[in-house]
Amino acid sequence: MTLKEAEIPFALGGSYACWARGGPEPVHDVDFMLREADVPRAVEVLCGGGLRPVDPPEDWLTKVFDGDVLVDLIHHPVGRAVTDEMLARSSEMSVDSVRMPVLDATDWFEMTLLALDERYCDLGRVIPMIRAMREQVDWEQVRRATAESPFAEAALLVATRLKLIPPHVVTPPRVARAVDAADGVGVVGAAEPVAVLDVTEPAEYLAGDLHERLAEDPRVAELGLDVAVGPEGITVRGEVATEARRRAVDAVLADAVPGRPVRNDVVVSKRDSPSTMESVS
């Protein structure tokens, strides 16, 4: 390959990078990521190899044609400079029988999600890409890098609700706490990372997530609780077997949606013994 022979650092990007990592068939032009300082040299060697240069109006890339195939040489994708560190994170992979560096999957998704806007927000294409590459991506890093984009947030929410990617995880400092004797013995040390739910999702979805959380958390482990989410906060009704489990409802919800008001209307079920004994003759 011309860029490799010229020892110009680069990484394959765009839909071809996704395809190389197991994603859908590419449908766009070929994209290469280069440092801005290397672009003039890259254009020179590519044109020396028979490609035709084009002077585009955009200031974040330049273009060359290989016959009818358009090749984008991108140095500032979504306003971010291509750096030595970004190129170093790329992986050497086989792309249509040619070995070349391919953009890191986490970097790729940061760029892809940040490119979503009012004019282009096709989640029908993004979701299959997430499904194909999800195990190669640091999703917490993607969330941090795209936190200011509502379009990226929407894509990640859909992917989370479809259980394609793990929910957002925070690790607040937690101290050891005693377990109520009615529910167990011993002392629980520092807790595992707690998955904080997205409180901006529709109320019925959030209520379903909280119901699932109360059923799965061993501190409560109760399927029969009713959870309602309203403008005043969260209300939980139903019965549990012990007072410890009733109190644990507050703790589980505090972990899942910190800061949200909770009305705990859960009661402890009464299991009274029969008033009289029936004799069996």
N, C-alpha and C positions, 0 to 999 in steps of 0.2 A: 504494500500500500504506500502511496506517495508520501503521506504525512509521516508514516513510520520510518520510511527510508530517509527522509529529511531530518529525522529526530526532533520533530516538533511535538511537544506534549499536547495530547488531546484526549477526549473521551466521546464515544458515541452517545448521543442523547435522543430525545424525542421518541416517537412511536417505535423506531427500530430498536432502541435500548429496551423498551418495554417488551417487545417481541423476543429479543435475545434472552430476556429473563423469564420467559414463559407466558407472556401476555398475548393479546389478540394480534392478528395479522396487521402489519403497518399499513396505514392508508395515507400518510402525509409524506412530505419531503424528507430527505435525509438530513439529520441535524448532527453537527459536531460541535462540541464545547472546547473552546480554546481561550487562553489568556489574551487580553486585548493586545498586548505587546507582540504576540506571535501571529496576529492576523495578517499583516502585510507580507510576511515571509511565507505563510501558508498559501495566500492567494498567488504569490509568485511561483511557488513550486507546483501548485495545482494547474496553473495556466501553462507552465512549462510542460506539464504532462498531457496537454490537449484540452483542458477544460476552459470554458468561456466565462469571464467575469461579468458581474452585473453590479451597478452602483445603486443600491436600494435607498429609499428615503429614510428608513429606520436608522437610528444611530447605535443600536445595540447588537447589530449583526451585519454581515455582508454575505453576498450570494455568488455562487458559481454554478454553471450548468455543465453536466456531463451528458452531452447529447440533449435529450429532452428531460433528463432527470435534474431537478433542482436540488442543490446542496447548500444548506444554511451553515455558515460559520458564525457561531454565536459566542459572544464574549460577555454579554450582560443579560442573561435570561431573567425575566421578571424583575429587572432593576438591580440584580445582584451580580457582582463581578465574579467571573470564573477565576479561581485562585489555584495556587499550587496544592493547597490542602484538599480542595475539591477533586482535583485530578488524581491526587494520590489515593483518594478513597475509592476510585474506580477499580473494577475487576477485569482482569484479562479473560476474555471469553471468545468462543468460536461463534462468529456471526456469518452465516452462509458460507462456511468453510474457510473464513478468513479470521485469524486471531487478532483481536484488537481490544483496547480498554473500553469498557462499557460503564456508563455513569452509575454510581452507587444508587441502590434502590431508594434509600431514604432521601437523598438529594433529589432524585427524580420525582418523587411524590411531592416534595416541598414545592418544586417548580411547577408541577402539573396543577396542584391545587391552588397555588397563588395566581395561576393564569386564568382561573375561572372568574368571570365577571358578568355584568348584566347582559352583555351581547353573546356570551358563550358560557353556558353552564349546563353542559350535556352530561348529566349523571349516568345516563344510559351507556355511555362509553367509559366513564370513570370507574363505575362499580365493577365491571368485569376485570379491569386492570388491578383493582384492589384485591379481588378474589385470587387472581393469578400470582400476585407478587407479595401477598400479605406477610408471609413468613420471612421475607428478606428485609423487612422494614422495621425501623425503630419508630413505632407510632407515637410514643411520647415526645420524641424529638420533632416529628412532623407537627404534632399539635402545638408545641411551643413555637415553631417557626412560622406557622400559619394562623396564629391566634387572632390576628387583627382582621382576618378575612371572613366575612359572614358566609361567603360561598364555600370556602374550604370547611368551615364549621358545619355547614349543612351536609356536605359530602361525607364528612367523618361521622356525623350523627346517623345518617342512613346506614353507613357501613357498620356502625356499632349496633344499631337496632337489628340489623340482619345477622348479627353475631359473626361478621367477617373479621373484625378486629376487636381486640380487648377494650373494655371501657377505660376511661381516663382514670389513672391511679395517682393518688397523693399519699405521702407518708408523713402525716403529722406526728410530732413527738407524743408518745403514749407511755404512761407509767403503768407499772404492774398493778393489778387489782385483784381483790379476793373474789372467789366465786361463792355465791350464796350456798349455805349448807343444804338447803332444800333442793337445790338443783345440781349439785356436784361437790367435789372436794378439791382442795389444793388451791394453788395460786397460779394465775395466768400471767406470764411475763409480757415483754414488749410485743405488741400486736403485729400481725402481718400487715403489709400495705393495704389500705382501705380504698376500694373503688368508689369514687364520688360520682353520683349520678348527675346527669345534665338536667338542671332545673328549668331550662328554657324549652324543653320539649313539651308537647301538648299534655294537659293535665291527665287525660285518661291513660296515656302511655307511661307517664311518671308514676301514676298510681299502680299500674300493672308491674312496673319494675320494683316498686317498694313492696308490693305484696309478695313478689318472688323472693326479694331479699329477706323478708321476715320468715318465709317458709324455709329458706335454705340455711340461714344463720343458725348454728347449733344453740345459741343463747335463747332463741325463741322457738324455732322449729315448729311453727304452727301454720297449717294451710288454711284454716277457717277464718282468718282475720279479714275484715273489710277495711280497705284503705280508700279514703277520698281526699282529693287534692283540690283546694279552693283558694280564692284570693286571700283568705285569712290564715291559711296554713294547711296543715295536714291533720286529718282526723282518722283515728284507728278505733274500730269497734270489734267486739268478739269476746271469746273466752280463751283462757289458757289454764294450764293445770296448777301453776304455782305463782306465788307473789313475785318470786325472782324472775320468772319469765315475763310477767306483766311489766316489771321495771326494765327488763332488757329490751322491750319494745322501744323505749325512749333512746336507749344507747345505740341500738341498731340504726334507727332513723337519724340520730345525730351523726353517725359515721357516714351514712349514705347521702344526706342532704344537710350538711352543717349550716347552722344559722337559721334554718326554717322553723317557724313555730309549729309545735306538735301538740295536739289534744289527744291524750291517751284515755279513751273511754273503755279500754279493755278491762274485763272483770275476771276474777279467779273463779273457776267453776266450783260448785258445791257438790261434794260427793258424800252426802249424809248416809249414815248407816240405817238400815231398816229399824223402825221403832219397836217392832216385835219380832220375835223369832218363831218361825213356823216349824212345828215339830213334824217329823216324818216317822210314821209308825210302820 
